[in-house]
Amino acid sequence: MLVRLLYASRAGERLTSAGIDAILAHSRAYNPAHGITGVLCYSGELFMQMLEGGRDEVNRLYADIVRDPRHRDIVLLDYAEIAERRFAGWTMGHVNLAKANPSLLLKYSEHARLDPYAMSGRMSLALLEELVSTAAIVGRAEAVE
Ligand SMILES: Cc1cc2nc3c(=O)[nH]c(=O)nc-3n(C[C@H](O)[C@H](O)[C@H](O)COP(=O)(O)O)c2cc1C
């Protein structure tokens, strides 16, 4: 059974771009072996991550992620059973939210800045979908072999 999980969090103060690369490298090593796909959005301050996969695997990974000291204030935005994956080709795609079009943020939020803490799960999902379909801001996504 497939599920998808969407959460947001605040990056720890000491997280550098090398730190993000380390998270992505770990994800791209771990996720394919556990049937996990998804996308990690990073704004320089906030994370939004979508995980997709088998229910047990997604739940187990999320439990590890929640305990990770590299971020805090983790909020579960959406959790649902799904019929198919959205990111089947991505071991863990990466979206740089710093490059997101402010009008896109404004479309779903009260202000032209990312604030998933003030958004409903449904709006967060819709925003994520649009961010990802804006190919220009998607980087370092890797296909599953
Ligand atoms: C924002 C964020 C996203 C993460 N995403 C993943 C992921 O998709 N896959 C993964 O294996 N680890 C991910 N991690 C790392 C896990 O939190 C954790 O470090 C990893 O599962 C190793 O746990 P362990 O040291 O207990 O073995 C992420 C960490 C953070 C801070």
The ligand as an ORCA input file, in Angstrom:
! r2SCAN-3c Opt
* xyz 0 1
  C      15.051     17.882      6.197
  C      15.588     16.480      6.238
  C      15.191     15.559      5.264
  C      15.685     14.246      5.282
  N      15.280     13.364      4.324
  C      15.765     12.112      4.322
  C      15.380     11.154      3.328
  O      14.576     11.426      2.426
  N      15.950      9.927      3.381
  C      16.868      9.562      4.340
  O      17.325      8.440      4.328
  N      17.238     10.440      5.289
  C      16.726     11.690      5.302
  N      17.119     12.578      6.267
  C      18.092     12.112      7.276
  C      17.393     11.388      8.436
  O      16.792     12.361      9.287
  C      18.411     10.579      9.260
  O      19.564     11.300      9.462
  C      18.737      9.312      8.511
  O      17.579      8.541      8.399
  C      19.828      8.504      9.224
  O      19.405      8.169     10.493
  P      20.390      7.357     11.459
  O      21.601      8.236     11.643
  O      19.581      7.175     12.720
  O      20.716      6.093     10.733
  C      16.620     13.871      6.279
  C      17.008     14.800      7.254
  C      16.510     16.097      7.238
  C      16.968     17.089      8.280
*
